[in-house]
Amino acid sequence: MIDINKLVRKNVLKLTPYSSARDEFLGKTGIFMDANENPYGTLNRYPDPYQKELKKAISGFKGISEENIFLGNGSDEIIDLCFRVFCNPGKDKVLTFPPTYGMYEVSASVNDIEVLKVPLTDSFQINLLKVKPLLEDKALKLIFICSPNNPTGNAMNQKDVEYILKSFNGIIVIDEAYNDFNDKPSFLNHVDKYPNLILMQTFSKALGLAAVRVGMAFTNPVIVQYFNKMKPPYNISAINQKAALRKLNKGEVLKVQVVKIKKERERLSSELRKVRITEIVYPSDANFLLIKVNNANDLYNKLVNKNIIVRNRSNAIENCLRITVGKKSENDKLIKALNDINND
Ligand SMILES: Cc1ncc(COP(=O)(O)O)c(C=O)c1O
């Protein structure tokens, strides 16, 4: 059995966290004279530092116990916490599978952590043969698996992810930001089985609250406690906790939206295949499509001139654009613009 405490940085083990007014008095009623707040107003009080009401709702929504949930100011805060809790600057290493979500490498650099990179195979899967020897490296503390992967759009093979889970004794983060659009099962039910697994999801994609900045980590309660120790005390504002709570009450609307987006993804994918300008439309388990064209920079600029903004990913994958699935009318405009550019 992996002992998480042995993986944690020594300064974090010893750290005495900030104790806020809301840590020291847990009651909800009384005359509050303990946090130097302004006594007037409606948003004048500090929010719940542990977001208990929201976690309770997420627990019901996802079917996982509240003690397994940590909430960050977006998944990006959780990514950064993984480095700060588990990796010693200038000494430890992280493993990523590029092309993938850029924040893993940025956060690694911010924390002075060396990034080992094993590029995905031609079919955008994990190259296990190249990964296996790296798992023995004692300085390797963290592995990020993005599934479905951004920007390629595909989910990783379940058996490859399971191999890494079974073989690696450090921390494994599975980033499932796009999992609601994926027909294959989530790894959420692996959290109980692997104490070193941190499974991330977010309110920013299918839950439609990118502006609100709430990321979720589902993991072992010991890791939740270390994250709580390290985070700023009030990392999720009261307004944002409320917005997230309200969204979870709209489960049926969300389901309908996801079905619509997936249907549009398939339609857009088949329409894009008909446009001469696109060389490859890659299969997607997410809410975006990666396409390969002859000259991505040129096409990107031509689309911007037509007021359509896609993401130019050619610096990560040669001549590739990433297109977020929009509403039907927006997707139609994109197809028309591509046909017009084709005929110019
Ligand atoms: C794979 C992946 N993970 C995480 C995020 C960021 O999520 P959040 O908005 O919760 O910080 C993104 C955003 O694009 C993403 O693509």
The ligand as an SDF file (V2000), in Angstrom:
LIG
                    3D

 16 16  0  0  0  0  0  0  0  0999 V2000
   -7.3150   19.2760  -20.3830 C   0  0  0  0  0  0  0  0  0  0  0  0
   -7.6760   20.5110  -19.6460 C   0  0  0  0  0  0  0  0  0  0  0  0
   -7.6080   20.4960  -18.3120 N   0  0  0  0  0  0  0  0  0  0  0  0
   -7.9230   21.5890  -17.5990 C   0  0  0  0  0  0  0  0  0  0  0  0
   -8.3180   22.7470  -18.2150 C   0  0  0  0  0  0  0  0  0  0  0  0
   -8.5950   23.9680  -17.4050 C   0  0  0  0  0  0  0  0  0  0  0  0
   -9.6780   23.8150  -16.6430 O   0  0  0  0  0  0  0  0  0  0  0  0
  -10.1440   24.9660  -15.6360 P   0  0  0  0  0  0  0  0  0  0  0  0
  -10.9290   25.9330  -16.4460 O   0  0  0  0  0  0  0  0  0  0  0  0
  -10.9460   24.2100  -14.6430 O   0  0  0  0  0  0  0  0  0  0  0  0
   -8.9060   25.6030  -15.0340 O   0  0  0  0  0  0  0  0  0  0  0  0
   -8.3940   22.8120  -19.6060 C   0  0  0  0  0  0  0  0  0  0  0  0
   -8.7990   24.0530  -20.2630 C   0  0  0  0  0  0  0  0  0  0  0  0
   -8.8420   24.2150  -21.4370 O   0  0  0  0  0  0  0  0  0  0  0  0
   -8.0630   21.6620  -20.3340 C   0  0  0  0  0  0  0  0  0  0  0  0
   -8.0980   21.6460  -21.6650 O   0  0  0  0  0  0  0  0  0  0  0  0
  1  2  1  0
  2  3  1  0
  2 15  2  0
  3  4  2  0
  4  5  1  0
  5  6  1  0
  5 12  2  0
  6  7  1  0
  7  8  1  0
  8  9  2  0
  8 10  1  0
  8 11  1  0
 12 13  1  0
 12 15  1  0
 13 14  2  0
 15 16  1  0
M  END
$$$$
